[in-house]
Amino acid sequence: MAEQKITMAIADDHLVVVNGIRAMLSRRPEVSILFDATDGDELLSKLTGSRPDVLLLDIQMPGLSGVDLCRKIHKEYPEIAIIALTSHDESHFIRQMIRNGALGYLLKTTGLEELMQAIESVMEGRQFVDAQIRNSLVQEALTGQRISQYEIPLTRREKEILKMIASELSNQEIADSLCISLRTVETHRFNITQKLDVKNTAGLVKEAIKRGLVE
């Protein structure tokens, strides 16, 4: 009798990432990719009809953030093993995703060997954290300072919205000014607070000034 395949799903809004993962996993016959999704709504819709063993979940996608998606999916489908897939090695992202139910945390630069190690680990109910991230966490624990390979970049739109927040515009005023929906502004605002690791508007503006993002 043939060994049952590990079923996978990929949630990422960057086609190059999705195609890269598909290409890597195509070399592993024990893995089958059920579907991919480019935003939270599409992911939740597809999960109602097809549930994978393992979900590779980007923490930043249009609409509902990966952090919130992780919490929601873990609550509704606890049998799905979630691996956070991201460009960011900042510790607060790691803590949030793991706290919300993710079993693994991988950088998008990961190779096939480490990706398979992560998949096999979470299938056995064990946590798996990228080696580079583990080193950063150890250094942070020893020094008490956050260690990162790079500053978390804000997109052009996020920088634009951040400056408007610093100018004391409301979410609705920002939406009207940029001709985008209120929900889109709220999503951008949430992503900015996550990237800068702050909890409220005052902290957001203070951190933005500290980093030279606004004057």
N, C-alpha and C positions, 0 to 999 in steps of 0.2 A: 504494500500500500504506500502511495507517494506521501511524503511529508507535507502537511498543510502549509500553504504559503502565508507569509506575514503580509497583511494588507495595509496599505499606506494611503495617506492623503496629504497634499501639500497646499498650504494657504499662504500665498505671497503675491503681492501685486506687481512684482518685477518678473517679466516673462523670461529674462535671461537666467534668473535664479531657478525658476521652475524647470526650464529646459535643461539646465546644468545638472540639477538633482535627478531628473528623469534619465539623463544620459548616464550618470554614474550608476544609478540603481538598475539600469537595463543589463548591467553585467552580472547582476546577482539574481539568479533564477528563483531563489527562495523568497524574493520580495515581489509583490504585485501592487502597482499604484492604481487605486480605485478612481480617484479624481483629483483635480486641483481647483482652487478657488482664488479669486483676486480681491475679494473683500469679505467683510464679516457677514453681510446678509446672504451672499451666495454660499458661503461656507455653512451657515446654519441651515439654509434651505436644503443643501445636498446631504447634510447629516441626517435629516429626517428620513431619507430613503436608503442611505448607504453608510454604514458605520465601519471605519477602519480600525485596525488594531492600534496603529500608531499615527499620530497627527503631527506633521512638521508645521509649526505655527509661527509666522512672522509676527513680531510684537508691534509692528507699525504698518497698518494698512488703512485704506480709506474707510470711513465710517467708524464702526465700533473698534476700539483699540484692541490689540492682541492681549493686553493685560485683562481687560474686561471679558473678552472672548474666552480666555483661558478659564476664568472663574465660572462663567456660564456653562461652558462645555463640560468642565469637570463636575459641576453640580448635576447637569442633566444626563451626561453620559460618562459616569465614573470609570467605566470599563475601557475607555480610550486612553492610551498612554500618550501624553502630550510632551513634545520636545520643542522648546522655544528656539526659533531660528532667527538670528539677528546679526546686524553689523556692529552692535554695541557691546562693549565688555564692562560697562559701568555696573558696579555692584548693586545699586538700588534697583536696576532693571531685573537683575538675577533674583534678588530677594522677593520682589513683587510677583514674578512669574512662578517661582517655586512655592511661595505662600498661597498662590491661587490654584495650585494643583499640577503645575508642570513637573515632570520627573527628570527632564533633561534640558540642557542649555548649550546650544552650539552656535559658534560664529559661522557666518555664511561662507567664510573662506575654508571651512573644513573639507578634508578629503574623504574619499570613499571608505578607507579603513576606519577612521574615527567615527564617521557617520554610522557604519555598521555596528561598531562597538556600542554606540549610543542606542541604536535600535534594539540590539540584543539585550542591553542592560535594562531598558525600560520595559521590555516584554517580560522580564523576570521580576519586575516590580522594584528594581534598584535605580537610584538616582545616577545620572551621568552628567558631569560638567566638563566642558572643553578644557584641555590641559592649560592653555594660555590663561583662561579665566581663573582656574584653580590657583595658579601662581599669583595672579593679581590679588585674589582674595586672601591668600596667605600673607602676602606683603602688607596688605591693608590691615590685617589683624595684628601683625607685628609692629607696624609703625603708627597705626591709628589714623593714617591718611589714605584717602581714596587714590588708588592707582589706576591709570588708564593708559592705553596705548596712544590715545588721541582724544582731542576734545570732541564732544558729541556735536556734530554739525546740525545747524538749523537750515531748513530749506529756504529758498527765496521768499516764499509765501509766509512761512513762519516768522522770518525776520520782519517782514512787512507788518504782520499782525502784532508782533511783540512791540514794535514801535508805537502802534496805535493804542495798545493796552497801556503803555507807559504814558501816553498822552491823555489817559483817563477816558477813552471812548468805551462805551458799553458794547457788548457782543452784537446787539442789534444794529448799533451805529456802524460798527465795523462791517457787518454783513451788507448793509445798505451802501456803504462807501465802495466796497469791493465788488458789489453785484453778485454775491454768493449767498448761499442759504445760511440761516442761523445755525443749523446743525453742523455745517462745515466749519464755521468759525469755532464752535464749541469743541469740535474734534481737534482742530489745530491748537486751540488753547490748551486742551488736555495734553496733547503731545509735547507742547513746549514745557509745561510744568513737569512732565515726566523726565524730559531730557535735562532740565536744569535742576531737578530734584528739589522742588519747592512745593509748598502746600496751598499758598494763597497768592492773591494779587500783589500784596506788599512784598512778600518774599520773591515773587517773580521779578518785579521791577528792581529790587535790591540786587539780586543775582545778575540780572541783565546789565546793570550799571557796572557791577564788579568785573564782569567779563568783557566790558567795552562794547556790548551789543547795542546799547542805546546811550544817549548822552543825558 
